[in-house]
Amino acid sequence: MTFPFELHGARVGRRDALKIGGLAVSLAALVAACGDDSAVEADPGRVGYLPPVTDPPEYVVDNAVLLRTISSVENTAAYAYDKLLETGELDADLTEVVKRLAEDHRVVAEEMAALTVAAGGTAWECTNPWMMDRGIDPILAAIAASDEPARDVVNTAISLENLTAATNQEISVEITDADASAAALRAAISESRHSAAIVALVRGYEGYVSPTINGGDPPSDDEGIPLQFSIAHRFGSIGQIDLVVGKPNENGVRETFALLTPSLNSYIYNELEPTC
């Protein structure tokens, strides 16, 4: 038996009525879900077993934090040089240069440690954990598996000097103590000279001045590796440093690492405990 009735001039049977009823229920559920439910908004549904979201702590960035951060970057560079020396890929001249670089970075780290104590902080004698995990350790692993480790070692050394120079240059502006700021600037100048000296030793006069300074394109070698220059910018750069190392993958592409000066996620705050 059917129970037809009129809907906007059309005859609708029982089967159609059931369909319409089901649609009405579905629409009602949709409207309810889209309604203003403060309880749902305050406690949205979660998938899986993730812990509740918490806001990151807000640590103070004072002179001690900035100086501890410089120490961490200097110690990181010294550590990386020690590991590069262990590869045995450097010739006699470069071996002596890298040994000197590692020692110079330790001297700067110690100076910054003393200035940290003078600023009322605790000296940091370890590497920078953030840089180690996301930069140095992966870079060293890529060099160990590289098809041309000698070239990668040289380019890494140049990049480390540019990174430490940029770090000191950038942080020197933020330090409010005149003596500590001057110490950071002296370190930046010294490390910039280190970078220039390595390039001059390896590439000779061809590596003195980058053509990009006069508007040219960044040059690369036959393998697509960016060429290094003693003078790469008109002024000291604090921008990202792209380091290409390791063997090419199945598509002929080598891994590129972006080296960045420290920021809020890689500062060595006073609340952090030593990791070494």
N, C-alpha and C positions, 0 to 999 in steps of 0.2 A: 504494500500500500504506500502511496506517495502522498505528501502533503505540500502541494505546490503553493507558492505565494508569490506576490508581485514584488520585484526589486527594481526600481527605476524603469518600470515598464516591461521588465523581462520576467518570464516565469522561471522560478528556481525550485528544483526538487530537493529531496532530503540529502542526496549525496553532495549537491552543491552547497547546501546549508552547512554540512559538516566541514567542508573545505573553508567556507567563509568564517565559521566559528574558530577553526584552528588558526586562521590568519589573524583574527582579532586577538586571540590569546598571544600569538607571537608578537604582534605590534605592541600589545600592552606591556609585555616583558621588555621590549626594546625601549619603550618610553620610560619605564621604571629604571632601567639601567642608565639611561642618559639624564635622569633627573638630578636634582640638587641633593645629594646625599653626603653631608659633611663627614659622616663616620667613614664612608668608603674613601673619600679623598684624603682624610687624615691618616688612614692606614691602608694603603693600596695593597692589592694581592701580590704575593711573592712566589716565585717558582723555584723549587729545589730547597736546599738547606743553607743558603748563604746567610752569614751573620747580619744583623741589622746594620744599616748604614750609619756611620758616625762622622761627624765633622772633624777634619784634621786639626791638630793642635796649632795654636798660633804662638810661635816662638819669637822672642825678641831678636832682632838682627842688630847687634852692637859691634863695636870695634873688635872685641874678642872673637866674635863669630866670624867676622871677615878675615881676621888674621889666622884663625884656625883653618879656615877654608883654603887660604893660600898655602899654608903648610901642607894640607892634605894633597893639593894638586902638585906641589913640588915633590913630595914623597912618592906620589904616583908616577911622576916622570922618572925619578931615580930608579924606582922598582922596574919600570918598563925597560930602561936602559940596561939594567943588570940582566934582564931576560934576553934582550937583543944580543948582548955580548955572548951569552951562552949558545947562540945559534952558530957561532963560528963563521958567519957569512961576511964579516967585515975584513978588509985588508988591514995591513999593519998601521997605516996612517989613520984610517977611520976608527980603528980599535982604540987608539990613544985618544982621539977626539971624543969618542963616546964615553970612555972612562972619565975624562975630564968633565964632560957634561953632567954625568951622574953625580960626581962629587960636588959640582957647583950647585946643583939642585938641593943636595943635602945641606949645604951651607946656608942657602936661602931659607930652607925649611926651619933650620935651627934658629936663624935670626928672627923669623916670624914667630917661632915658639917663645922666644925671650920677650918679644914685644907683646905677645898674647898675655903672658904673666904680668907684664907691666900694666896692661889694660885691665887687670883684675880677673882674667880668665884662666883656664887650665890649658896648658900646651897640648897640641894634637901631634902625635908622633907617628900616626898611621897613614895609610893611603886614603884616597877618597872612595868610599864604598860604591857610591852611585856610578862614578867614572870607571871603576874597576869592572863592575858587573856588565855595564852596557857599552864599554869602549875597550879598555885595555885587554881584558881577558879574551874577548872575541877576536881582537886584532892579532894578538899573539898566536892564537889558534890558527887563524887564516895564514899567517906568515909561515908557521910550521908546516902547513900543507901546500905552500905556494910552489909554483913552477919556476919562479924567479925570486927567491927569498932575499938575495943581496939587494936588489932594487927596492924591495918592500921595506927592508930594514932602514935604508937611507931615507926613503920618503916618510917613514914613520918618525924617524928622528927629527926631520925638518918640521913635521906637523906638531910634534910634542913641544919643540921650542916655540913655535908660533902660538900654540895653545897656552903655554905658561906665560908667555909675554903678554898675550891678550888678557889673560886672567889678572895679572898684576896691574896692567894698565887700567882695566875696568874697575877693579876694586879700589885702586888708589884714590879714585875720585870719591868713593863712598866713605872712606875712612876719615874720621874727623880729627884724629891726632896728627899733627904736622910731621913729626919724626917718623911715625909708622907709614904715613902716606908717601913720604920721600923714599923710604926703604923699598916700598912696593914699586915705585917708579924706577928706581935704580935697577931692580931685578928685571923689570920689563925691558929696559934698554939693553941690559946684558944678554937677555935671552933672545932678543931680536937680532943682536949681533951674532949670536951662536947660529941661528938659523941661516943668516946670510953667509957665514963662513962655511957651513956644510955645503951649501949649494955651490959656492965658488970653488971649493975643493973638488967637488964631483963633476961639475959641468963646465968649469972655466968661464971665460968671458961671455959665452953664449947664455949663461944663466944669470947674468948680472941684473938686467932690467926686464920686467915683463912687458910684452907689447900691449897688454890690456890698459896700462897706464895712459897710453896715447889713443885709446879707443879701439885697439885691435881685439881679435878674438883670442880666447884662452887656447894656447897650443897644447897638443898632446903628442906622445911618441907613437911609433908604429903599432903598438898594442892598445892604443887608446888611453894610456895612462897620462893624466895631466902632468905637464912639465913644471918643475919647481924653479923659482927665481929668488935671487937674493933680495931684490926690491920688487915686491909684488903689488904694493899699493902706494899711493902718494902719502898717505898718513897711516899710522898704526891701526890695523884692523882688529875689531873685536867680534867680527862676524863668524859665521859657521865655517869650519874647515873640513873640506871633503877629502878623505883619504881612501884611495883605491888600492887594495892589496889582495893577495891570494890568487889562486888559480882560477881560470874561467870555468863557468858551469857549462852544461850541455848546449846552452845558447850562445856561448862565447862571452858571457858577461861576468865581470869580476865584482866582488862585493865592495860596496862603498860605505864607509863609516863616517858619520857626521859628528865631528868633535865640536863641543860647545863650551863656552865659559860657564862657570857655576852660576846657578840660579837658586830660587827658593827650594827646589827639590833636591839640590845637591850641596847646600850649605852645611857646614859642620857646626850645628847649633851647640850652645853651652850645655843643653840637656842630653846630648848624645854621649854615650860611653865609648871609649876606645875599642876598636875592633882588631887590634893586633897584640 
